[in-house]
């Protein structure tokens, strides 16, 4: 068993740090430029156990105390840089102050079967809580507070051919997690705002998308040539074989003036070829 503590610093994302604000007519300034590093205290208690030569069990309990997080000055805003990265774009927020806080805590369990006897396996489970605070003092979910993530992987190989130089492979992966928190849309305010989306800031990240679930299966064959340093590989990768329409985000539709759920891709087969030399 081991215990670790660390003090970590992290840059404010550059698209936020160097964002320019029009401070007076025709004059633009980088009003976020003087923001300090985001800092956090990390506490980790870990236990690592090998029940056999080919097996490993690992457990970790952790707590992360986050401070110096940039937020907006207004008490009516729920914005915090701690949530940046949950989507593919950055919010354009200016004149931020680094008074925000947050915390993460949880437990992580890992059971691993090292590759031997032509197969391997891995099971990981993460149970956690992720929260933050801004100027109004209310404690809210962060955009990353899914509460749980479970991954399971299994793979096996079979040697084939007269000289047993060629290999058939099978790999499968199953992933599930809690639904992502999101901020509900204020439809009436959005309509009044020339159909630009307006959110219920006071109850930010109070609703959740459906839990995420995905199962992938991959079949392959590796054909070795006489020179063992070269080989051909063919794969049939069946992604999301249950054809589940996992939800990605909730978004205001300015055409229909309704809130729509944006879904991720369903079942997707992929064929791959690789030549190793």
C-alpha positions in Angstrom: 0.0 0.0 0.0 1.3 3.5 -0.8 0.2 7.1 -0.2 1.1 10.0 -2.5 0.5 13.8 -2.3 1.2 16.4 -5.0 0.6 20.0 -5.7 -0.1 20.5 -9.4 -0.3 23.6 -11.6 -2.0 23.9 -15.0 -2.2 26.6 -17.6 -5.5 28.2 -18.4 -6.3 27.0 -22.0 -4.7 29.3 -24.5 -7.9 30.1 -26.4 -9.2 31.5 -23.1 -6.0 33.1 -21.9 -5.4 35.1 -25.1 -9.0 36.0 -25.9 -9.4 39.6 -26.9 -12.1 41.9 -25.6 -13.2 45.3 -27.0 -12.6 47.4 -23.9 -13.4 50.7 -25.7 -14.4 51.5 -29.2 -11.8 50.1 -31.6 -9.5 49.0 -28.8 -9.0 45.3 -27.9 -7.2 43.9 -24.9 -6.4 40.4 -23.6 -8.4 40.8 -20.4 -7.7 37.2 -19.3 -3.9 37.5 -19.8 -3.0 37.9 -16.1 -4.9 34.8 -14.9 -2.8 32.7 -12.6 -2.2 28.9 -13.0 -5.0 26.6 -12.0 -3.8 24.7 -8.9 -4.8 21.5 -7.2 -3.8 19.3 -4.2 -3.8 15.6 -5.0 -4.1 12.8 -2.4 -3.9 9.2 -3.6 -4.0 6.0 -1.5 -3.1 3.0 -3.7 -2.9 -0.8 -3.2 -1.2 -3.1 -5.8 -1.5 -6.9 -5.5 -0.5 -9.8 -7.8 -2.6 -12.9 -7.1 -0.5 -14.8 -9.7 2.3 -14.4 -12.2 -0.1 -13.3 -14.9 -2.6 -11.3 -12.9 -2.6 -7.9 -11.3 -5.2 -6.2 -9.0 -4.9 -2.5 -8.3 -7.1 -0.2 -6.2 -6.8 3.6 -5.8 -8.7 6.1 -3.6 -8.1 9.7 -4.5 -9.1 13.3 -3.7 -8.3 16.4 -5.7 -8.8 19.9 -4.3 -8.8 22.5 -7.1 -8.5 26.2 -6.7 -7.5 29.4 -8.7 -10.1 28.4 -11.3 -11.1 31.3 -13.7 -14.8 32.2 -13.4 -16.9 35.2 -14.4 -17.4 38.1 -11.9 -21.2 38.0 -12.1 -23.0 36.1 -9.3 -25.7 35.0 -11.9 -23.1 33.2 -14.1 -22.4 29.5 -13.6 -19.3 29.6 -16.0 -16.1 28.0 -14.9 -13.0 27.1 -16.9 -13.1 23.8 -15.1 -15.7 22.7 -17.6 -13.8 23.6 -20.7 -12.9 20.6 -22.9 -16.2 18.8 -22.5 -17.2 20.0 -26.0 -15.3 20.7 -29.1 -15.3 24.5 -28.7 -14.3 27.0 -26.0 -16.7 29.5 -24.6 -15.6 33.1 -25.4 -15.6 34.5 -21.8 -13.6 37.6 -21.0 -12.6 39.6 -17.9 -12.4 36.4 -15.8 -11.1 36.2 -12.2 -9.4 33.2 -10.7 -11.7 32.8 -7.7 -13.4 29.5 -8.6 -12.9 26.1 -6.9 -13.7 22.5 -7.4 -13.0 19.0 -6.3 -12.9 15.4 -7.5 -12.9 12.2 -5.5 -13.4 8.6 -6.2 -12.1 5.0 -6.3 -10.5 3.2 -9.3 -10.3 -0.6 -9.5 -8.2 -2.5 -12.1 -8.0 -6.2 -12.7 -5.5 -7.2 -15.4 -4.6 -10.5 -17.1 -1.2 -10.1 -18.8 -0.9 -11.6 -22.3 0.0 -15.2 -21.8 -1.4 -18.5 -23.1 -2.4 -16.5 -26.2 -5.0 -14.3 -24.4 -5.3 -11.2 -22.3 -7.9 -9.3 -20.3 -8.5 -6.0 -18.6 -11.4 -4.8 -16.4 -11.4 -1.2 -15.0 -14.0 0.5 -12.9 -14.1 4.1 -11.8 -16.6 5.5 -9.4 -16.3 9.3 -8.8 -17.8 12.6 -7.9 -16.8 15.9 -9.6 -18.1 19.3 -8.4 -17.3 23.0 -8.7 -18.2 26.4 -7.2 -18.4 29.9 -8.7 -19.3 33.3 -7.3 -22.7 32.5 -6.0 -21.3 29.8 -3.7 -23.6 27.0 -5.1 -22.1 23.6 -5.6 -22.8 22.1 -9.0 -21.8 19.1 -11.1 -19.0 19.6 -13.5 -19.5 18.7 -17.1 -17.4 15.6 -16.5 -19.4 14.2 -13.5 -20.6 11.0 -15.1 -20.2 9.2 -11.7 -19.0 5.9 -13.1 -17.0 4.5 -16.0 -16.6 0.7 -16.7 -14.3 -0.8 -19.3 -13.8 -4.5 -20.1 -11.3 -5.8 -22.8 -10.6 -9.4 -23.8 -8.4 -10.6 -26.6 -7.2 -14.0 -27.9 -4.8 -15.3 -30.6 -4.7 -18.6 -32.5 -1.7 -19.8 -34.4 -2.6 -21.3 -37.8 -0.9 -22.8 -40.8 1.4 -25.7 -41.3 4.3 -23.9 -39.6 2.0 -22.0 -37.1 3.5 -18.7 -38.3 0.2 -17.0 -39.1 -2.2 -15.8 -36.4 -6.0 -15.3 -36.1 -6.9 -12.6 -33.6 -10.1 -11.7 -31.7 -10.6 -8.6 -29.6 -13.6 -7.1 -27.9 -14.2 -4.1 -25.8 -17.2 -3.0 -23.7 -17.6 0.5 -22.3 -20.4 2.0 -20.2 -20.6 5.2 -18.2 -23.1 7.5 -16.5 -24.8 10.1 -18.5 -23.1 13.5 -19.0 -24.5 16.4 -17.0 -25.8 19.3 -19.1 -27.4 22.7 -18.6 -31.1 22.8 -19.7 -32.0 25.3 -22.3 -34.3 28.2 -21.5 -36.5 28.0 -24.7 -38.5 31.2 -24.1 -35.4 33.3 -23.4 -33.7 31.8 -26.4 -36.6 32.9 -28.6 -36.6 36.4 -27.2 -32.8 36.5 -27.8 -33.1 36.3 -31.6 -33.0 32.5 -31.4 -29.6 32.5 -29.8 -29.4 29.7 -27.2 -29.9 30.9 -23.6 -29.3 28.4 -20.7 -30.7 28.2 -17.2 -27.5 29.3 -15.5 -28.8 28.9 -11.9 -29.3 25.1 -12.5 -26.2 24.5 -14.6 -25.4 20.8 -15.2 -28.5 19.7 -13.3 -29.8 17.3 -16.0 -28.2 14.3 -17.5 -28.0 12.5 -20.9 -28.7 8.8 -21.1 -26.0 6.5 -19.8 -23.3 5.7 -22.4 -22.9 2.1 -23.7 -20.8 0.7 -26.5 -19.6 -2.7 -27.5 -16.9 -3.2 -30.2 -15.7 -6.5 -31.7 -12.7 -6.9 -33.9 -11.5 -10.0 -35.9 -8.1 -10.1 -37.6 -5.5 -12.2 -39.3 -1.7 -11.7 -39.4 0.2 -13.3 -42.3 3.9 -13.5 -41.7 6.4 -13.6 -44.6 9.6 -15.6 -44.5 11.4 -12.5 -43.1 9.8 -12.4 -39.6 10.3 -8.7 -39.5 7.6 -8.2 -42.1 3.9 -9.2 -42.0 0.5 -8.3 -43.4 -2.5 -7.7 -41.1 -6.2 -7.6 -42.0 -8.9 -6.5 -39.6 -12.7 -6.4 -39.5 -13.7 -3.9 -36.9 -17.4 -3.9 -35.9 -17.9 -0.8 -33.8 -21.0 -0.3 -31.6 -22.5 -3.6 -32.6 -25.6 -3.1 -30.6 -26.3 0.0 -32.8 -27.0 2.1 -29.7 -27.6 5.8 -30.4 -25.6 7.3 -27.6 -26.5 10.9 -26.7 -23.7 13.5 -27.1 -25.3 16.8 -26.2 -28.5 18.8 -25.8 -28.9 21.9 -28.2 -31.4 24.6 -29.0 -32.7 24.4 -32.6 -33.2 27.9 -33.9 -35.3 26.7 -36.9 -37.8 24.6 -34.9 -37.4 26.6 -31.7 -37.1 23.3 -29.8 -34.4 21.5 -27.9 -32.9 18.6 -29.7 -30.6 15.8 -28.5 -27.5 15.3 -30.7 -26.6 11.6 -31.0 -23.4 9.9 -31.8 -22.9 7.4 -34.7 -24.5 4.0 -34.4 -23.2 0.7 -35.7 -20.2 1.2 -38.0 -18.1 -1.6 -39.7 -14.6 -0.8 -40.6 -12.0 -2.8 -42.7 -8.3 -2.2 -42.1 -5.1 -3.4 -43.7 -1.6 -2.9 -42.3 1.8 -3.8 -43.6 4.6 -4.0 -41.0 8.2 -3.8 -42.1 
